[in-house]
Amino acid sequence: MKNTPISKDVVDAAIREFGVRDFSRATIREVKAIAARVEQVSGVEFVKMEMGVPGLPPSEIGVNAEISALQEGIASLYPDISGLPELKKEASRFVKAFIGLDIHPDGCVPVTGSMQGSYASFLLCAQCDKRKDTILFIDPGFPVQKQQVTVMGGKYETFDVFHFRGEKLRGKLESYLSKGNVAAIVYSNPNNPSWICLKDEELKVIAELAGKYDAVVIEDLAYFAMDFRTDLGKPFQPPYQPSVGNYADNYILLISGSKVFSYAGQRIGLACISDKLYHRVYEGLVEKYGGGTFGSIFVQRVLYALSSGTSHSAQYALAAMLKAANDGQYRFLEDVKVYGERARKLKDIFLRHGFRLVYDNDLGDPVADGFYFTIAYPGMTGGQLVEALMCYGVSAISLVTTGSGQEGLRACTSFIQDHQYALLEERMKLFAENNPVNA
């Protein structure tokens, strides 16, 4: 490869050093580490788009509340596994204020980030019924969630929703559920990595079929209300964050403190279990645990075994942020709209230089600008593209790692700095010259 900011030999050496045999399937952390090594060896600044880490300052409301709790000695006390009462109350209010759903505070459980919420949910759902041992992912999705199922020795199936939007989703989804082995259905909304947003008609289909085949729906709201095409940030006023909870009985909402509150470092999130599911008694769980409801076992058995509760001081932080949002004193979405602005600028640069958007359509509407977007380049597979861009000091992850069936990359906007737009423009201009589309 000629005339590139970084020699291909340097990139190849770093890939070999980390023992990655197929770079197209490198994990997010592997790509991050390899990019860091190449940057160190070459001295060339990287435009880093591989990792979805918040790039904004944390909410001062949360920081101040946590500092106050620590100063009062809260660090010396074990937290209640079910959660700080004030946090549970404000979590229930938050769900009502911004989703329009009623979930009792009992079912609003703090977890050590949504990652723990998903792990606990996958584990427990697969134990409810011996016949249902499989988690179904509506992909593309967060790669580590499948890794979680693998770590726990579970089973999963996936399909790429790219060709199955709208009513087409029904037949595809039922082809899996009709096997009778699906314990839970998982998807993110807005979606990581594509940033598509499932519409109410699709959520109704998911809820209807989940009810028909008795599967729990796990709705990952890590990017809560970050569809910036609509103002979803006014408490107790529509429009609300779309949710399957409007149509389903047995569901879990995973709400993260990491992205909308930029509070990723404290590993705090919520698993909000619907009232019906929280109080439901499953034969498989009774047999395994000797009694209890889904909710009580989730808290007192599974979370107890995993971590014995969630960081005490971080619960005070999240409670304060939720209360301020619920009371209309904290317009949290205003802080994160910058991600959408970055996405728009980045997309424009890539499109000017021959790239195309992979997931570009949301049931007839252009996909929103947000935390992620997806790109491809003519004549290149996702694996070829992710490795080629490393030679231009640009890092991203291949879509294949997200369960997508499309060729391309996921790019994240969170680490982009203002001076890097000009840097990316220059490098993608060179990339296009070195890789002419009609050659």
Secondary structure, 3 states (H helix, E strand, C coil): CCCCCCCHHHHHHHHHHCCCCCHHHCCHHHHHHHHHHHHHHHCCCCEECCCCCCCCCCCHHHHHHHHHHHHCCHHHCCCCCCCCHHHHHHHHHHHHHHCCCCCCHHHEEEECHHHHHHHHHHHHHCCCCCCCCEEEEEECCCHHHHHHHHHCCCEEEEEEHHHCCCCHHHHHHHHHHCCCCEEEEEEECCCCCCCCCCCHHHHHHHHHHHHHCCCEEEEEECCCCCCCCCCCCCCCCCCCCCCHHHCCCCEEEEEECCCCCCCHHHCCEEEEECHHHHCCCCHHHHHHHCCCCHHHHHHHHHHHHHCCCCCHHHHHHHHHHHHHHHCCCCCHHHHHCHHHHHHHHHHHHHHHCCCEECCCEECCEECCCCCEEEEECCCCCHHHHHHHHHCCCEECEEHHHHCCCCCCEEEECCCCCCCHHHHHHHHHHHHHHHCCCCC
